[in-house]
Amino acid sequence: MTKILIIDIETAPNIGYVWGAWKQNIGLNQLKENSYLMSFSAKWLGKEEVMYAENRHGDDTELVELIMDLLDEADMVVAHNAQKFDIPTIQGRALVKGMSPASPFKIIDTLITAKREFRLFSNKLQYLADVLGCAPKESHSKFPGFELWLQCLKQNDEAWQEMKVYNIQDVLTLEEVYLKLRPWMKQHPNVAVKEEGEETLCPKCASPHIHFRGYYNTNVGKYRKFQCQDCKGWGRTRFTELPKEKGRALATNAA
């Protein structure tokens, strides 16, 4: 069974010396303290348990180890802005800590899907959750904006409690948003790789409840097309309906 990890991380800011509030070019000798992982929340798709861990004192070694163990176990990882933020940030911290890479996994980035497949007013997770009718992304009302991170850095227990609620709710919201977007994902990794002759399953959710509807033609093949009756995503069979000899004989357009 394919294991899909839903994850969200929170990081501390880089701290440095600056002379202004706009368009600052920060030199390495102006950097006082590097960013690090403050907390993370994660869950396995379809499971109830939500994992949460935090780091209140700067050394994120234990936190990074926990996350890397989860990544090592996962077949696929879902995050909002996974490609440019979550995964590179985690791996960067693992590199600094002298850890080994996790075993290979596929990345599912809900932010990239929102940008690629739709034209919406905003691609932020909070907006997507709102317009898609998902559980609302938790706001940190007592410590709004950057104040939450600032108060956590000052070891404010109330702020850390709010960070925990905020981080956990982000993962629950992300899971719902992912499930709404999944049928539309044209490049979703195949969760139901099968051998020839085995039952055809939905490549997005592995459901056997599929309905064949016509054919999908490529330049050199003809495939049965189907829609999943559970997630509503579309797929096609792996092997062409055309005899091999006919497939080889088909002409294609010149480059």
Buried (B, 14 or more C-beta within 10 A) or exposed (E): EBBBBBBBBBBBBEEBEEEEEEEEEEEEEEEEEBBBBBBBBBBBBEEEEBBBBBBEEEEBBEBBEBBBEBBEEBBBBBBBBBEEBBBEBBBEBBEEBEBEEBEEBBBBBBBBBBEEEEEEEEBBBBBBBBEBEBEEBBEBEEBEEEEBBEBBBEEBEEBBEBBBBBBBBBBBBBBBBBBBBBBBBEEBBBBBEBEEEEEBBBBBBBBEEBEEEEEBBEEBBBBBBBBBEBBEBBBBBBEBEBEEEEBEEEEEEEE
